[in-house]
Amino acid sequence: MNLRAISALALLALVLAAAVAATRGTSLPPADLVFNNGTEIQTLDPATVTGIPEGRVMRMLHEGLVISHPKTLEPVPALAERWDISDDGLVYTFYLRKNARWSNGDPLTSADLMWSYERFLSPKTAAEYAYQLWYVKGARAFTLDVDANGDPVHPFSTVGITAPDDYTVRFELDAPTAFFMEIMAFYAQFPVNRKCIEEAQRDFPSTWRQEWVKPERLVCNGPYIVEFRRINDRIRVRKNPYYWNRDEIALETIDVLAVESYTTMLNMYLTGEVHYIDRIASNVVQDLVPREDFVPEPYLGSYFYRVNVTKPPCDDKRVRRALALVIPRRQICEMITKSGQLPSLSLVPPGLPGYTRASMRTAATASDANEPVTDAAADRAEAKRLMAEAGFGPGGKPFPTLEIHYNTSEAHRDIALVIADAWSRELGIDAKLLNQEWKVYLDTQSNLGYDVSRSAWIGDYADPNTFIDLFVTGGENNKTGWSNAEYDRLVRAAARELDPTQRMALLGAAEALLMEELPILPIYSYATQDVYSPRFGGFYSNLKDEHFPQFWYWMDDRELAAKRAAYPADGLHTLVEATGPRAGLYSPAERARRAAASSPESAGQAR
Amino acid sequence: MLRFLIRRFIWFVITVFTVMLVSFTLMRSVRGGPFDGERAIDPAIKANIEARYHLDWPIWRQFAHYVGPFNLDERRALFVTDDAGFHVVRTGPDVDAFGGVLAGDFGPSFKYKDFSVNDILAQSLPISILLGLMALMFALALGVSAGIASALRPGSLLDVSLRLAATAGIALPNFVIASFLIILFVFMIPLLPVAGWGSIRHMLLPSFCLGLVYAAYIARLTRTGMLEVLSHDYIRTAHAKGLAPRTVVMRHALKGGLLPVVSYLGPATAGILTGSLVIERIFFIPGTGSHFINSALNRDYTLAMGVTILYTVLVYALNTIVDIAYTLLDPRISLEDE
């Protein structure tokens, strides 16, 4: 009966082995900053990822020609020291800094960038964001014209990207593209290391994985390098010792967590295990609103309903307008979303510099386009009149059952319920809810298998074009069946327009047309949901909710007190415990500046 | 014994193959694909991505390629980069002739492109196993002792309250218990970390929550088993011999009384391993449970298949082990006349 002893021993050995394997690598010392990224990211390759969580990691490991200022989103020099834009807006020339290096110490030159752009645009790489560089001459044809093997027909030299010397890169565009600098600050354009990729290819000739992004192999050029990675748990990054601006980097290590549960991430934040989370469940919003660590800001996103305009009765513009008029936007923002979202009568969210939003017509004209008057009785009367005019309602045809299609989620369901209720109460429409699992929902939407479908769009760059461009005829993201030649013409004209005021006017005219035709029913515009320790410095909730780690640091008690002294007395800045090191954590350069400022003789010089 | 194992193995092969075939077909018949996102991508680019993962092949060929062992992928090297760093068509002696599940290769993850399914399972399974074993230990320790205590004094106040607690343990879902314990041990009495994985302190709450339901079942099974055994003649004989009550219970009664618990251990272990996803989510534990759900939602075909196959093998192996353990505990049972 030794079998029993053997099996007991085997079980014990299994437990021990599992314990060793499962806790391997977790005896890491705590990181200087821990933030939650919300999910596991797809890959560390900047060229082939999409998504907001992915972007946060890309901005730590890789760096492009420029980055965005955390507060103003203006381009800030990064790999490029400076740049010229030709008067016609068609040629962008970037002058690279000579001290830029890869994380293995090699210098970074224009050849690295050229190779990265070729890889990014190559049809074989299948980069989803390749279209962002299609504003460059010949780039679109390079990606899309392929032979039977899937190889590009045109050589890369036909693309309008050139490197006149080792430290200059020039882009020639098809049309002046006002937001091209912003595209250059976007992670998809960040360079990758040729040697690193080729060596991995040589060492692992046939493998499923992207070997080159393994922590022990990855060579990158951003402020941080990967130290440890465990799927669905964390990515630990460490300051890149070869980063050109390393003296300005304050945080030595950062942990990027993949917590998916809203409750768990909030718990971890409240116990100080995480310093920054980017989203919250709507049932806790009310408790967070008065706190100093939760200050929602307008965010470049719109929440709206798509209408299938190919299917009666919603092919009738009057019906769509009636539906749009009775949506209780204010009620939705105040009772359901509750955290700084703004009722919207337009597609484009507020806050884009130089752009005046075009709103749909309502009974009351708003004095401020950012605070539209909605939920008005006059609008409901007008909606009833339009329905009668379209032949529905008392004495007319019965209105067929209308399905509100949304992806399974409590928040979407609540909003759909309120809207269905308003439609049934005001217009006598029998509105039903139809929820589908995410991928099925996407499929239904693309195939126009819906009546009215919940939708949202987050802008790629801070320009109205990222929204307006959606609804051109045949656009992949149109998904409404709507097509309007005048709209297409306006969008095309705006793309060619050099004068910024004129261009914004053209886009505004396009939006006005869209809001007249209403293939989409606007509902609200987004707000950021960042909750972060008041001590966390260099971090600002901005329109794109885009944050570059180059600017992050920890405030000491003095700086924190100064920040708090400047709070307005609005009851929205109740002090909470500021997690993070009390002594602060500043970059070497900042420490030197502070030391210089505090010693008496140099203080005199500084003034 | 050997005949039993051979027979089991044949059924094992049939089971796994059936599971693969059914789950592959089911998964592919669901709408939506791994590369559909809110941002529709250019059809040409999407076609390139799909070709890389052979989604352009007829479904039978994809299945044959997935199962293996012969590598149908004359373009296998599409996953590989050439000298210029681009994915290229390559064939040749260094491209594996064998592939697929039969060759131990579960393929690439469609969602987590830096990892193969093998990587993901190798990283997450030990964590789930450790969590599951700790939960099982909690369940056994709590369940068996409560069950014995109940059985020794049936109808007593102790018995009634233990049975009530067991019913509550079965009725309350583990996320409710988890919330209570988090409020109690993290926010009111700050003893334990709220979530995460790394030290033994991180494991206490989740494994306790995960094991509690099973502890309740085990307590009931132990009680029933013990009550039955305690009424047997051989127990009376043992008492008559003058053995201490403690020896009678521990040495003579427990062996027979635990039989129902042992047969329950197979399904319980399987349930703990596959049912850990809620607990993994609440306590932010990077185990296999979350992949079980997420891979299906992401349409990460290969990962979903990998987890399903893994669980099939685990459940099958555990049940076989339980059957063998049964004969060790009860000499009346023989594996041969199954």
Contacts between the chains, C-beta under 8 A, distances in Angstrom:
chain1	res1	chain2	res2	distance
A	1	B	328	7.5
A	3	B	328	6.4
A	4	B	328	6.3
A	7	B	325	7.6
A	14	B	129	7.4
A	14	B	133	7.6
A	15	B	130	7.2
A	15	B	133	5.3
A	17	B	126	7.4
A	18	B	126	4.6
A	18	B	127	7.9
A	18	B	129	4.5
A	18	B	130	4.2
A	18	B	133	6.7
A	19	B	130	5.5
A	21	B	126	3.6
A	21	B	127	8.0
A	22	B	126	4.4
A	22	B	127	4.2
A	22	B	129	7.5
A	22	B	130	4.4
A	22	B	131	7.9
A	22	B	197	7.5
A	23	B	130	8.0
A	23	B	197	7.7
A	23	B	198	6.1
A	23	B	199	7.3
A	26	B	197	6.6
A	26	B	198	3.5
A	26	B	199	7.5
A	27	B	198	7.2
A	40	B	112	6.3
A	42	B	111	6.2
A	42	B	112	6.4
A	42	B	113	5.6
A	43	B	112	7.4
A	43	B	113	4.1
A	43	B	114	4.9
A	44	B	114	6.1
A	45	B	113	7.4
A	45	B	114	7.9
A	48	B	113	7.0
A	50	B	37	6.8
A	50	B	39	6.7
A	115	B	84	7.9
A	115	B	85	7.2
A	118	B	84	7.9
A	119	B	84	7.9
A	119	B	85	5.4
A	119	B	86	6.6
A	122	B	86	5.3
A	123	B	44	7.1
A	123	B	45	7.5
A	123	B	48	5.6
A	124	B	48	6.9
A	124	B	86	4.6
A	124	B	87	4.5
A	124	B	88	7.1
A	125	B	86	6.5
A	125	B	87	7.0
A	126	B	45	5.5
A	126	B	48	3.9
A	126	B	49	4.5
A	126	B	52	6.6
A	127	B	45	7.3
A	128	B	37	7.9
A	128	B	39	7.4
A	128	B	41	4.9
A	128	B	45	6.3
A	128	B	49	7.9
A	130	B	42	7.7
A	130	B	45	6.3
A	131	B	42	6.3
A	143	B	44	7.5
A	143	B	45	7.4
A	144	B	42	7.5
A	144	B	44	5.1
A	146	B	44	7.6
A	149	B	89	6.4
A	150	B	48	6.4
A	150	B	51	6.9
A	194	B	85	6.1
A	197	B	81	6.0
A	197	B	85	4.6
A	198	B	81	7.4
A	198	B	83	6.3
A	198	B	85	6.1
A	200	B	81	7.8
A	201	B	80	6.3
A	201	B	81	4.5
A	201	B	82	7.0
A	201	B	83	7.6
A	201	B	85	7.3
A	204	B	80	7.9
A	205	B	77	7.7
A	205	B	80	6.3
A	205	B	90	7.9
A	205	B	94	5.0
A	205	B	95	7.7
A	206	B	76	6.0
A	206	B	77	6.2
A	206	B	79	7.6
A	206	B	80	5.9
A	206	B	90	7.9
A	206	B	94	6.3
A	206	B	95	5.1
A	206	B	96	6.0
A	207	B	79	6.9
A	207	B	80	7.1
A	207	B	116	7.6
A	208	B	79	5.5
A	208	B	105	7.7
A	208	B	107	6.2
A	208	B	108	3.6
A	208	B	116	4.4
A	209	B	108	7.0
A	209	B	114	6.3
A	209	B	115	6.2
A	209	B	116	5.3
A	209	B	119	7.0
A	210	B	113	5.8
A	210	B	114	5.1
A	213	B	114	5.0
A	214	B	114	7.5
A	230	B	123	6.2
A	230	B	286	5.8
A	231	B	112	6.3
A	231	B	115	6.1
A	231	B	119	7.6
A	231	B	120	5.7
A	231	B	123	5.5
A	231	B	124	6.9
A	231	B	286	6.4
A	232	B	124	6.9
A	232	B	286	4.0
A	232	B	290	6.0
A	232	B	291	7.5
A	233	B	197	6.5
A	233	B	284	7.8
A	233	B	286	3.8
A	257	B	284	7.4
A	258	B	286	7.9
A	259	B	195	7.2
A	259	B	284	5.0
A	260	B	281	6.5
A	260	B	290	7.7
A	261	B	281	5.1
A	261	B	282	6.2
A	261	B	284	7.2
A	263	B	282	7.4
A	264	B	194	7.5
A	264	B	195	5.1
A	264	B	281	7.2
A	264	B	282	6.0
A	264	B	283	7.2
A	264	B	284	5.3
A	267	B	182	6.7
A	267	B	186	7.2
A	267	B	194	4.5
A	267	B	195	6.4
A	268	B	194	5.8
A	268	B	195	5.6
A	268	B	196	7.5
A	268	B	284	7.3
A	270	B	187	7.9
A	271	B	186	6.5
A	271	B	187	7.8
A	271	B	190	7.8
A	271	B	193	7.5
A	271	B	194	4.9
A	273	B	193	6.8
A	273	B	194	6.6
A	273	B	195	7.5
A	273	B	196	6.8
A	437	B	32	7.9
A	437	B	297	6.9
A	438	B	32	7.6
A	438	B	297	6.5
A	439	B	30	7.7
A	439	B	31	6.9
A	439	B	32	2.7
A	439	B	33	7.2
A	439	B	36	5.7
A	439	B	297	7.3
A	439	B	298	7.9
A	439	B	299	5.5
A	440	B	30	7.4
A	440	B	31	4.8
A	440	B	32	5.3
A	442	B	32	6.1
A	442	B	36	4.9
A	442	B	37	7.3
A	442	B	38	6.8
A	443	B	31	4.5
A	443	B	32	4.8
A	443	B	36	6.6
A	444	B	31	7.8
A	446	B	36	7.8
A	446	B	40	6.3
A	456	B	38	7.7
A	476	B	40	3.7
A	476	B	41	6.9
A	476	B	42	6.6
A	476	B	43	7.6
A	477	B	39	6.4
A	477	B	40	5.2
A	479	B	40	7.4
